[in-house]
Amino acid sequence: MAEPRHLLAEARRKRHELVSRGRWQEADVLVERALRETLRDACAVRGPDLADLTYVPGARMLGSAEGDGRFGYSTAARAGAVRALLLANRGLNRAEAVRQAGIVLGSPGRNDIGGFWAAVLTLIYANELAGANGACARAATVAQWTRSALHRDALALLRGRIWAASGKVPKAVSVFGRVRRDRDVSPELVGVAAAWHAEALSAVGEHRQAYIALHESGFDGAGTSHPERPQLLAARSAAHLAAGNFRLGLEDALASGECVGMWGVHNPAVLPWRSRAAVCASGLGRSDFAAVLAGQEHELARRWGTRRARGIALNALGIARRDDAGGVEAVREAEALLSGAPDTLEVAKVRFGLGCLLLSLGRREQAGGFLSAAADTGLRPWSDRAAATLRRMADGHWTPSLTEQEKKVARLALAGRTNKEVATGLHLTARTVEFHLSNAYRKLGISGREELVTAALLIG
């Protein structure tokens, strides 16, 4: 029989071959078989030998030599974490993924940094946030977790990710920012820290700071071979969306999906690229494409079974189908799924969108209720946008009667086109474009391009 390390190396090679041909299930079976064989002699395998068997943000953590213990404990922990991640990435059998992660976190190898990192991420994907938070709290009491920058940074980033998944995004921004400002931040975590920080910044409307975080990470485009490319592309897509640049947001969302697709990742709880792409496509007027993407994500989220993943997908589906009755119903269902924690940013966002959809249909009283609820959360930027929309309603701008030409110009401006590009695309003069944009701003009750994104659902 081949040596355990050679078995794992061969499994890595064959797995990537199978996934590239769309044979994900065979690839997972191959990895499972290799894990069983090598763990018969766990002491002959080191934790780093288990890296690159499945997708995980912060992939270098599974390849880290830190935390390797004797008697094969770290190997067993990382092998269990890989099993949990295989299930989570494919979006299959959430209960079993949680069970495998729990075994890792309750085992003698629970302080192995690679196994711990992957197991806690699995719990976050499964929306088992109390369990993930408890594991981090217990680790913080162990001296081993303060002995190196890598341990401290890993624990801080996982806690930030828990905050983000809980909808407490401003707290996540603070945690991620502290890690990134630390001059001794671990090289293994620079990329994922920048990606998660940028994504959280975008969620609170700070897209300029998000762009800076991505630039400082050394990420310079879709063609780069950065080890955290899927996460960085997803984060940049979020920044483009927050800035109202739907064209670039769509490109990066699709590129991030292509990256994780090469790993056989389908679960939107791991990376909800389809929802983000759907919102961007909808903003570009590509409603059919948006509905297909959001519909696929909703089916995958339903299969995985977490309320958060389903709610995010349904919100995107509702935006894509905003011109028919099913759009409002989808967003209503999203609001119901997410409203278990009414003070979260995701709920404020969905209530703002639902208010705008109802407003665009002339259902002013119902719209006002959801917009007021979003404004009352005090969670920016959605509370500010809801308050601004309520002011426009009070000023008589609640049913903006944009002409078809004004809508076309406004949509292209939303897509990030310059006035000159809009003029060329519509065969107009630059002066005419400025005239139509000025009229659209006046009717919408906004002051310029930066605020267009707040009125996107009203433009249609």
C-alpha positions in Angstrom: 0.0 0.0 0.0 1.2 3.5 -0.8 2.4 5.7 2.0 -0.3 8.0 3.6 1.2 11.2 2.3 1.4 9.8 -1.2 -2.3 8.8 -1.0 -3.3 12.3 -0.1 -1.1 13.9 -2.8 -2.7 11.6 -5.4 -6.2 12.4 -4.0 -5.5 16.1 -4.4 -4.4 15.7 -8.0 -7.3 13.4 -9.0 -9.9 15.6 -7.2 -9.1 18.7 -9.2 -9.3 16.6 -12.4 -12.7 15.3 -11.5 -14.1 18.7 -10.4 -12.9 20.4 -13.5 -15.1 17.9 -15.4 -18.1 18.5 -13.2 -17.8 15.2 -11.4 -18.1 16.6 -7.8 -19.6 13.6 -6.1 -16.8 11.3 -7.3 -14.3 13.9 -6.2 -15.7 13.9 -2.7 -15.8 10.1 -2.5 -12.2 10.0 -3.5 -11.2 12.4 -0.7 -13.2 10.5 1.8 -11.5 7.2 0.8 -8.1 8.8 1.1 -8.9 10.2 4.6 -10.0 6.8 5.8 -6.8 5.1 4.5 -4.4 7.7 5.9 -6.0 7.9 9.3 -5.3 4.3 10.0 -1.8 5.5 10.6 -2.6 9.1 11.7 0.9 9.6 13.3 2.4 9.1 9.8 0.6 12.2 8.5 1.0 15.8 9.5 -1.8 18.4 9.5 -0.4 20.2 6.4 -0.7 17.1 4.4 -4.5 17.5 4.5 -4.5 21.0 2.9 -6.1 21.6 -0.5 -8.5 18.7 -0.3 -11.5 21.0 -0.2 -12.2 24.7 -0.3 -11.9 26.9 2.7 -11.3 30.6 3.1 -7.9 31.1 4.7 -6.8 27.9 3.0 -3.3 28.4 4.4 -4.7 27.6 7.8 -5.2 23.9 6.9 -1.7 23.9 5.6 -0.2 25.6 8.7 2.4 23.6 10.7 1.5 25.5 13.9 -0.4 23.5 16.4 0.6 20.1 15.2 0.6 17.8 18.2 1.8 14.3 18.9 -0.1 11.0 18.6 -1.9 12.2 15.5 -4.4 14.4 17.3 -3.9 17.4 14.9 -4.2 15.1 11.9 -7.5 13.6 13.2 -8.8 17.1 13.9 -8.0 18.3 10.4 -9.3 15.2 8.8 -12.7 15.6 10.6 -12.8 19.3 9.7 -12.2 18.3 6.0 -15.1 15.9 6.2 -17.4 18.6 7.6 -16.3 21.1 5.0 -16.9 18.6 2.1 -20.5 18.4 3.2 -20.9 22.1 3.8 -19.3 23.1 0.5 -21.6 20.9 -1.4 -24.6 22.0 0.7 -25.5 18.5 1.7 -26.6 17.0 5.0 -26.2 20.0 7.3 -26.8 17.9 10.4 -23.9 15.6 9.6 -21.6 18.5 8.8 -22.5 20.1 12.2 -21.9 16.7 13.9 -18.5 16.3 12.3 -17.5 19.8 13.3 -18.7 19.1 16.9 -16.5 16.0 17.1 -13.5 18.0 16.1 -14.2 20.7 18.6 -14.7 18.2 21.4 -11.6 16.1 20.5 -8.1 16.2 22.0 -7.0 17.9 18.8 -9.5 20.8 19.2 -6.6 23.3 19.8 -5.0 22.4 16.4 -5.3 25.7 14.6 -6.2 24.3 11.2 -8.9 21.9 12.4 -10.4 24.5 14.7 -10.5 27.1 11.9 -12.3 24.8 9.5 -14.7 23.3 12.1 -15.9 26.8 13.4 -16.4 28.0 9.8 -18.6 24.9 9.2 -20.7 25.9 12.2 -21.0 29.4 10.8 -22.1 28.1 7.4 -24.7 26.0 9.3 -25.9 29.1 11.2 -25.0 27.3 14.4 -23.7 30.6 15.7 -24.1 29.9 19.4 -21.9 26.8 19.0 -19.3 28.7 17.0 -19.2 31.5 19.5 -18.9 29.0 22.4 -16.0 27.3 20.8 -14.2 30.6 20.3 -14.9 31.6 23.9 -13.4 28.3 25.2 -10.4 28.7 23.0 -9.7 32.2 24.3 -9.2 30.7 27.8 -6.4 28.3 26.6 -2.9 29.6 26.8 -2.0 28.0 23.5 -4.4 30.5 21.7 -2.3 33.5 22.8 1.1 32.1 22.0 1.4 33.4 18.4 0.0 36.1 16.1 -1.5 33.4 14.0 -3.6 31.9 16.8 -4.8 35.4 18.0 -5.6 36.6 14.5 -7.5 33.4 13.6 -9.6 33.6 16.7 -10.4 37.3 16.2 -11.3 36.8 12.5 -13.6 33.9 13.4 -15.4 36.0 16.0 -15.7 38.8 13.4 -17.3 36.4 11.0 -19.7 35.3 13.7 -20.7 38.9 14.2 -21.2 39.4 10.4 -23.3 36.2 10.2 -25.4 37.4 13.2 -26.2 40.7 11.3 -24.1 42.7 13.7 -22.0 44.0 10.9 -20.7 47.2 12.5 -19.1 45.0 15.2 -17.6 42.8 12.6 -16.1 45.9 10.8 -14.4 46.9 14.1 -13.0 43.4 14.7 -11.7 43.0 11.1 -10.2 46.5 11.2 -8.3 45.8 14.4 -6.7 42.6 12.9 -5.7 44.5 9.7 -4.2 47.4 11.5 -2.0 45.1 13.6 1.5 45.4 12.1 2.2 41.8 13.1 -0.8 40.3 11.3 -0.1 36.8 10.2 0.8 36.5 6.5 -1.5 33.5 6.2 -4.5 35.6 7.1 -3.8 39.0 5.3 -5.9 38.1 2.3 -9.0 36.7 4.0 -8.9 39.6 6.6 -8.9 42.1 3.8 -11.7 40.3 2.0 -14.0 40.0 5.1 -13.2 43.6 6.2 -14.0 44.9 2.7 -17.3 43.0 2.5 -18.4 44.2 5.9 -17.4 47.8 5.1 -19.5 47.6 1.9 -22.5 46.3 3.9 -22.5 49.4 6.0 -22.1 51.7 3.0 -18.4 52.4 3.3 -17.5 51.2 -0.2 -14.5 53.6 -0.6 -12.9 52.2 2.5 -13.6 48.7 1.1 -11.7 49.5 -2.1 -8.8 50.7 -0.1 -8.8 47.5 2.0 -8.7 45.4 -1.2 -5.9 47.5 -2.7 -3.8 47.2 0.4 -4.1 43.5 0.3 -2.3 43.4 -3.0 -5.4 42.2 -4.9 -5.2 43.8 -8.4 -7.8 42.2 -10.5 -9.8 39.1 -11.6 -6.7 37.6 -13.3 -4.5 37.5 -10.3 -3.5 34.2 -8.7 -4.0 35.5 -5.2 -4.7 32.5 -2.8 -7.8 34.2 -1.5 -9.1 35.2 -5.0 -12.7 33.9 -4.5 -13.2 35.8 -1.3 -11.5 39.0 -2.7 -13.6 38.9 -5.8 -16.7 38.4 -3.8 -15.7 41.4 -1.5 -15.0 43.6 -4.5 -18.4 42.7 -6.0 -20.0 43.8 -2.8 -18.1 47.1 -2.9 -19.2 47.7 -6.5 -22.8 46.9 -5.6 -22.6 49.3 -2.6 -21.3 52.0 -5.0 -24.1 51.4 -7.5 -21.7 50.0 -10.2 -23.8 47.0 -11.2 -21.8 46.1 -14.3 -18.5 45.6 -12.4 -20.4 44.0 -9.5 -21.9 41.4 -11.8 -18.5 40.6 -13.4 -16.8 40.0 -10.1 -19.7 38.0 -8.6 -19.7 35.7 -11.6 -15.9 35.4 -11.4 -16.0 34.5 -7.7 -18.6 31.9 -8.5 -16.4 30.4 -11.2 -13.5 30.2 -8.7 -15.4 28.3 -6.0 -17.2 26.2 -8.7 -13.8 24.7 -9.5 -13.8 23.3 -6.0 -17.3 21.9 -6.3 -18.8 24.5 -3.9 -22.5 25.0 -4.4 -23.7 26.1 -0.9 -24.8 29.8 -0.9 -24.0 29.8 2.9 -20.3 29.5 1.9 -20.4 32.2 -0.7 -23.7 33.8 -1.9 -22.4 34.9 -5.2 -25.6 34.1 -7.2 -27.7 36.4 -5.0 -25.2 39.3 -5.4 -25.0 38.6 -9.2 -28.8 38.6 -9.4 -29.1 42.0 -7.7 -26.5 43.4 -10.0 -28.1 41.9 -13.1 -31.5 43.2 -12.0 -30.0 46.7 -11.7 -28.8 46.4 -15.3 -32.2 45.5 -16.5 -31.4 41.8 -17.1 -34.3 40.6 -15.0 -34.6 37.1 -16.6 -31.0 36.3 -16.0 -31.3 37.7 -12.4 -34.4 35.5 -11.7 -32.5 32.4 -12.9 -29.5 33.1 -10.7 -31.7 33.9 -7.6 -33.9 30.9 -8.3 -30.9 28.6 -8.4 -29.6 30.1 -5.1 -32.9 29.7 -3.4 -33.2 26.0 -4.3 -29.6 25.4 -3.1 -30.3 27.4 0.1 -33.5 25.5 0.7 -31.6 22.2 0.4 -29.0 23.4 3.0 -31.8 24.5 5.2 -30.7 27.7 7.0 -33.1 30.6 7.4 -30.4 33.2 6.7 -29.3 31.6 3.4 -32.9 31.2 2.2 -33.8 34.8 3.2 -30.9 36.3 1.3 -31.7 34.3 -1.8 -35.4 35.1 -1.6 -34.7 38.8 -1.3 -32.6 38.7 -4.5 -35.4 36.7 -6.2 -37.9 39.3 -5.2 -35.8 42.1 -6.6 -35.3 40.2 -9.8 -39.0 39.7 -10.1 -40.0 43.2 -9.0 -42.3 43.7 -12.0 -44.7 40.9 -11.1 -46.7 40.0 -8.1 -44.3 37.2 -7.1 -41.5 39.8 -6.4 -43.3 41.3 -3.4 -44.3 37.9 -2.0 -40.7 36.7 -2.3 -39.3 39.7 -0.4 -42.1 39.4 2.2 -41.1 35.8 2.8 -37.4 36.9 3.0 -38.4 39.4 5.7 -40.3 36.8 7.7 -37.3 34.4 7.6 -34.8 37.0 8.6 -36.9 38.9 11.2 -36.0 36.6 14.1 -33.4 39.2 15.0 -35.0 42.5 14.0 -32.0 44.7 14.9 -29.7 43.1 12.3 -28.5 44.9 9.2 -29.8 42.2 6.9 -33.4 42.8 8.1 -33.1 46.6 7.8 -31.9 46.0 4.2 -34.8 43.7 3.3 -37.4 46.0 4.9 -36.0 49.0 2.9 -36.2 47.0 -0.3 -39.7 45.8 0.5 -40.8 49.3 1.2 -39.4 50.5 -2.1 -41.1 47.7 -4.0 -44.5 48.4 -2.5 -43.9 52.1 -3.2 -43.2 51.5 -6.8 -46.6 49.6 -7.0 -48.4 52.6 -5.4 -49.1 50.8 -2.1 -48.0 53.8 -0.1 -49.4 52.9 3.3 -47.8 49.5 3.4 -44.6 50.8 2.1 -44.4 53.4 4.8 -44.7 50.8 7.5 -41.7 48.8 6.2 -39.6 51.9 5.5 -40.3 53.3 9.0 -39.3 49.9 10.5 -36.0 50.0 8.5 -35.4 53.6 9.5 -36.0 52.9 13.2 -33.3 50.3 13.3 -30.6 53.0 13.2 -28.4 50.6 11.2 -26.7 52.5 8.4 -26.8 52.8 5.4 -30.3 51.2 5.2 -31.8 53.2 8.0 -30.6 56.4 6.3 -31.9 55.3 2.9 -35.3 54.5 4.4 -35.5 57.8 6.2 -34.5 59.6 2.9 -37.3 57.7 1.0 -39.8 58.6 3.7 -38.8 62.3 3.3 -39.3 62.0 -0.5 -42.8 60.6 0.2 -43.6 63.5 2.4 -42.4 65.9 -0.3 -44.6 64.3 -2.9 -41.9 62.2 -4.7 -43.3 58.9 -3.7 -44.5 58.0 -7.2 -41.8 59.3 -9.5 -43.1 59.5 -13.1 -39.9 59.1 -15.0 -40.1 59.0 -18.7 -38.8 56.0 -20.6 -35.7 58.0 -21.7 -35.1 59.2 -18.2 -35.2 55.6 -16.9 -32.8 54.4 -19.6 -30.3 57.2 -18.7 -30.7 56.5 -15.0 -30.2 52.7 -15.4 -27.0 53.3 -17.4 -25.8 55.7 -14.8 -26.5 53.1 -12.1 -24.4 50.6 -14.1 -21.4 52.9 -13.6 -21.4 54.4 -17.1 -20.1 58.0 -17.5 -22.3 60.6 -19.1 -20.2 60.3 -22.2 -20.6 56.6 -22.3 -24.4 56.9 -21.8 -24.6 59.5 -24.6 -22.7 57.1 -27.0 -24.8 54.1 -26.0 -28.1 55.9 -26.5 -27.0 58.0 -29.5 -27.6 61.3 -27.6 -25.5 64.3 -26.9 -23.8 64.7 -23.5 -26.0 67.8 -22.9 -29.2 65.7 -23.4 -27.9 63.1 -21.0 -27.3 65.7 -18.4 -30.8 67.1 -18.9 -32.4 63.7 -18.5 -30.3 62.9 -15.4 -31.2 66.2 -13.8 -34.9 65.6 -14.4 -34.6 62.1 -12.9 -32.8 63.4 -9.8 -35.5 66.0 -9.3 -38.3 63.6 -9.6 -36.6 61.1 -7.3 -35.8 63.7 -4.8 -32.0 63.0 -4.8 -29.0 65.1 -5.4 -26.8 63.0 -7.7 -25.3 59.7 -8.8 -24.2 58.7 -5.3 -27.8 58.6 -4.2 -29.1 56.8 -7.3 -28.5 53.4 -5.7 -31.0 54.4 -2.9 -33.7 54.9 -5.5 -32.8 51.9 -7.8 -36.0 50.0 -7.0 -38.1 53.0 -7.8 -36.5 53.4 -11.2 -37.6 49.9 -12.2 
